[in-house]
């Protein structure tokens, strides 16, 4: 049997097909930054490129740390692997070594942190806080967050809401601003739906791994409350996401253009129904996990696209 090339192995371990999430989150922050730019100011392409590259590196670091920890705790050997859960399996197959994966995860984290620190020093100290929360979420996920029911929450915050807010601050911030001046209410509020969606992405993907995660020493929401109750939590989180999007224009906070992000609602209702009905039937849940990924990515992309449409309309 022909072994995959080194590039293919590392792309699989980095879960390259999920890295679009980071780019789309950046795009929302970039759209908000453009909207709130002072008259005569311009966004610099080099800043946008560096921020996107840094966010992708942070996302790769998250994935590689997870690969390493799941292998070390034995979760990888007991999981029901699918395209959406259970990791890449590259370590289990012996195609890479734990030390190489750990080294790559640390290296990508340091690289992402260096870019973040540059903008923290040159724009606003608030980015130090965002970088700290992000680094803690990456390093402390297995040993702390996933053992105290905090994994999903911090995933949503650090690889959802804070990416949007951090991108906005890096592109528009200055040390002359207070925190209240730094981030407008719309930015805070519009970062919430992507945060919930990121948490739901991890959350639903945990359903098949409940037993393996428990054996590996984790104690997340699925383990504490079980699949049936967590199916209702998933449904509530999904509905809350789109209720927030629906309300923001009605409250005069955002443009009605963000309503294009409601287009995935048929997928949302279909997925809620499937999750509530088949939360213990993993074979039927896997397609719902795929739809969940599409739902998250498309919603984030449409939120970003709403700013483009608003600009073109003007």
N, C-alpha and C positions, 0 to 999 in steps of 0.2 A: 504493500500500500504506500503510495506516494505521500510524504509528509507535506503539510502546507508550508509556504515560505515564511521566513521570519516576520516580514511585513504583515502578512495576513494574520499570523498569530497575535502580534501586538495590536493590530486593529481590532481583532475580536476581543482581546483582553481589555482594551480601552473602551469597548462598546461604542465604536465609532458611529453606528447608526442612531445612537441616542444623543449625540453631541449637537444635533440641530436645536435641541432644547436650549442650550446655552446661547446660541446665536439669536434665536427668536426672543429670548428674554432681553438680551442686549438691544435688539431692535426696538423693543417697547421703550426702553430707557432712552435710546437715541431719538425716537419720535417725540417723547416728552421734552427732551433737552432742546430740540429744534423749536418746539412750540413756545418754550419759555425763554428763548434767547433774547437778550436785550437788543434793541434796535441797533443795527450796524455790526453786531457780533456775528461770527461765523464758526461753524464746527470744523475742526481740522481732521482731515482724512487720517493722518498719522495717529491721532488720538483714538479715533474709532477703531482702527486696525489693532492697535496695542491693547485696547480694552477687550475687544473680541477675542484676541489670541490669549490674553490672560485668563479670561473666563473659561475658554475651552480647556486650557491647561489645568485650571482648578477642577473642572468637571472630570477630566481624565484622571486626575489625582484621586478624586472621590471613588471612581470606578476601580482603580488599581488597589487602593487601600481596602476596598470591599472584597476584591478578589483574594488579596493576601489574607485578610482576617477570616474569610469563609473557609479557606484552605486550612489555615492554622487551627481553627476551632473544630474542624471536621464536618462543617455544614455541607461543603461541596461534595462529600462522599455519600450523603444521604438525601440530597435534594431531588425533587422531581423537575428536572431541567426542561425548560421550553425556551423559545426565542425571547421571552420576556422576563424570565426569572431563572435563578439558579446559577448565574454567572456564566462565563464562557467555557469552563471546563478545561482550559488550556493547562492549568497547573495539575489537575487530576490526571491528564493524559501525559504529563511529563514533558510537554513541549516548551515550557519555561520553568525557571527555578523560583522558589519563594524569595530568595535574596535578590534576584533580578527585579521581580515585581515590586518588592518593598523599596528597592533603590529607585526605581522609576517613579513610584508614587511620591516619594520624598522629593525627588528632583523636580517633578512637575509642580508640586506644591510650592517649593522654593521659587521656581520661575514665576508662577502666578503671583506669589506674595511680593516678589521684587517689583513687578509691574504695578500692583496695588499700592505698594509703599511709595513708589515714585509719585503717583497721583495724590496720595495722602499728604506728602510733603509739599506738593506744588499747588494743590487746590484747597483742601479743607481737612482738618483733623478728624472729622466725622468718619472718614474712610478708614482710619485706624480701628475704629469700633467694628465696622463692617468686616474688615480683614480678620480681626480677632475672632469674631463669631464664626466666620467661614472656616478658618483654620481649626478652631475647636470642633466644629461639626464634622470635619473630615477626619481628624486624628482621634477624636473621642467618641466616634459613633459606636464602635463595637464594645469598648470597655465601659462606657458611661451611658450614652444616650439610648442605645438599643436594649439596655438592661433596666431602664427606669421610665419606660413608656414615652420617651422623648424623641425617638428616632424620626418618626414621621413629621413631627412639629418642626424640628430643626432642619430637616431636609427641605420642607416648604419654605422656611424662613431664609436659609442660607443659599439654596439653589433655586430660589423663586423670587420672593419679594426683594431680598437684598441685592440681587443681581440687577433688578430694574432700578432700584434706588441708587445703588452704587454707580451704575453707568451714568445716570442723570447727574449725580454729584461730581463725578470725575470730569464730565464735559462742561459743567456750568458753574461749579463751586469756586469760591474764593474765601480767603481767611478773613476778609472784611465782613462776612455774613455771619449772623447768629444762626443756630440750628433752625429756628422758626422761619427765618428768612431763606434759609438754604433750600428747603424742600417744601414746595407748595402742597396744599391739601390734596390736589388731584393726584400728585405723584404718590403720596402715601396710600391713598385709597385705591388707585389703579394698580398698585403693586400687590394688593391682596388676592385678587383672582388668580394671577399666575402662581402665587405662593401656595394657595389651596390646591391648584391643579398639580403642582410638583409633588406635594404631599400625597395626593391621591394616586399619582403614578407609582410611587413607592408602595403605597398602602395596598393597592389591588395586587401588585406583583408579589406581595408577601403571602397571599392566600395559599398557593401551592406549597410554600416552604414552612408552613406552621410547625410541623413536627420536627423537621430538620433544624430549624432555628431554635426550638425549645431544647433539643439535645445539645445544641452548640452553646447554650448558656444565655440566650437572649430572652428578653421579657418585654416584647412590644405589644401593641394593642391587640393583635390577633391572638397572641398567646394568653393574654389576660382575659379577654372578653369572648373569644371564639368567633368562628366565621359568620354565624347567623347575625349576632349583634353588630359585628363590624360591617356586614353588608348594609345595614341601616345607617351606620356612620358614614360609609362611602356615599350612599344615596344623599344623605343630608349635606355632605360636603360638596357634592356635585351641584345640587340645587342651589346652595348658598352662593357658589361661584357666579352663576348666571343671574341670580337675583341682584347681586351687587352690581354687575354690569348693566342690568336693566334699570337700576335705581339712580346711578350716577348722573346720567343726562337729565332725568326728571328732577333731580335736586339742584340742577344748574352747575354741577361740578365738572362734567365732561361733555364733549360734543356728542350729538346723536349718531355720529359716524361710528362710534364704538359698538353700535348695535349690529354691525356686520359680524361681530364675534359671537352673536347668538345663533349664527347659522348651523353650528354643530349640535344644536339642541335635539334634533331627532336621534342622533347617535347617543346623546346623553340619556334620554329616556329609555332607549333600547338597552343601553348598558346597565342602567339602574334595574330594569326589569330582569335582565339576565342574572345579575349579581344577587338580587334578592331571591330568585327562584333556584339558582344552581350554585350557590356559594360552597356547597359540599361536593359538587360534581366537577372535579378539576378538568376533566376532558372538555366539558362544555364551557368552562370558565376561561380557558386559554384564548378562544376567539374574542371574548369580552376584554381580555387584557390587551389584545392587539388593537381593538377599537378604542380602548382607553388611551393608548399612546397617540393614536390619530387625533382623538378628541383634544388632548392636551396640546399637541403641537399646532394643530389647526387654529385653536382658540388663541394661543399666544401669537401666532403669525397674523391672524386677523386683527387682533388688538394693535399690533405694530402697523399693519396696513391701513388701519383707520386714520392714522395721522397723515399718511401719504395721500389718501383720498381727501382729507380735509384741506391739505395744502393745495392740491390740484383744483379743488372746488373754488378756493379763494382766488 
